[in-house]
Amino acid sequence: MSHRNDQSKKSSTAFDQASTLLAVVELSSNFWLVAGIVPGIERHPLKKFAADENRLLALLQHWQQQAGKVGHEIKRIVVAFEAGRDGFWLARWLRARGVEVYVIHPTSIAVPREHRRAKTDRLDTEHLKRVVLGWLRGEPDHCRMVAIPTIEEEDARRTNRERDTLIREGTRLVNRMKACLARFGIRGFDPTLRKAADRLEKLITPEGVRLPPLTLAEMLHDIARLRFLREQIRAIEKARLKRLKDAPATPINAIVHLLRRIFGIGVETADILANEILSRNLRDRRAVARYAGLTGSPDESGNRRREKGLARAGNARVRHTMIQLAWRFLRFHPSSELAQWYNKRATDGRSSIRKTMIVALARKLLIVLWRMVATGEPPHDLKLLRHAAA
């Protein structure tokens, strides 16, 4: 929570190329391609081997020894790679062994715009070396580095993400069952009812017959899976409430309890916002809105001036949560300054204006919550609960 934010456009550490060993890694599931810039060695080494963190560390130490043989004492080893499916475990593993590691945001790297540009792992490593060197020299906008979370921070996000996955899976099962019944002319059946299985066996199609036996068996299996999913969701929610009650003073839980004081914010919304954005050490309000993807994407060239809509380049979970919260905010806090600001600009009732302004309201509301977490004091014009429900 208090760690330095790595989402900076340039490095704040002085760069001495004569004593700095730079290595970039192109990661894949089976092989790693490592390209280096070793002081005193004109040729840039390139090594491909099976994915193995110990071999990577041994390679860095070998290059460090080679630099020492030609009279260059290596005082700083920098490793960089793009964020991807491998996550951040390698960065944490290397940092624990004294290596300076950075994880590059993939979309922040400018690439050639040819229709059929050449793309290989070797060319990618050459490109990564150039952008990382520029970033280390302190030149802005070469690339952006993402914050490397701790294991505890990553684990804390699993609750709301797992719950979201289970809800999506349950929605998929319900939609599939309804589509299956529609093929037999049956509409209005609710698979989420407690006695849905018993009612399903008694359904009669418009043709006057019961559901075919194999179709009935398949749908009964889906109902059983749906029940199991709902049991898992309840277990996740119960365990989360227990953690909040047992350790209310931890940084994340303290943010959750603070947010829940606001009327209309439940534990799920508070947990998502606390773990996904409000616990991050973001620079200012623009960084907060940009991380949530609640900023515009202007298209200006010559005399053309237009907006292409939301950038959608940030955290989708935060963006969806804030837009839903903005609609609830208008209902629960109609007399607040933000609600009055929205109503003043959406008085004509057009849906396009309301949708545009609700995104602006979500951005403003997120900044208000971010400031509230920073100061510990909620805004004076919001309705508060005396005690958050357990």
Secondary structure as UniProt FT lines:
FT   HELIX           17..19
FT   STRAND          20..27
FT   STRAND          31..37
FT   TURN            39..40
FT   STRAND          46..50
FT   HELIX           53..69
FT   TURN            70..71
FT   STRAND          76..82
FT   TURN            85..88
FT   HELIX           89..95
FT   TURN            96..98
FT   STRAND          100..104
FT   HELIX           106..108
FT   TURN            115..116
FT   HELIX           121..136
FT   TURN            137..138
FT   TURN            140..141
FT   STRAND          145..146
FT   HELIX           151..156
FT   HELIX           158..182
FT   TURN            183..185
FT   TURN            191..192
FT   TURN            194..195
FT   HELIX           196..201
FT   TURN            206..207
FT   HELIX           213..246
FT   TURN            248..249
FT   HELIX           251..260
FT   TURN            263..264
FT   HELIX           267..273
FT   HELIX           274..278
FT   HELIX           285..292
FT   STRAND          296..301
FT   TURN            302..303
FT   STRAND          304..310
FT   HELIX           316..332
FT   TURN            334..335
FT   HELIX           337..345
FT   TURN            347..348
FT   HELIX           351..375
FT   TURN            380..381
//
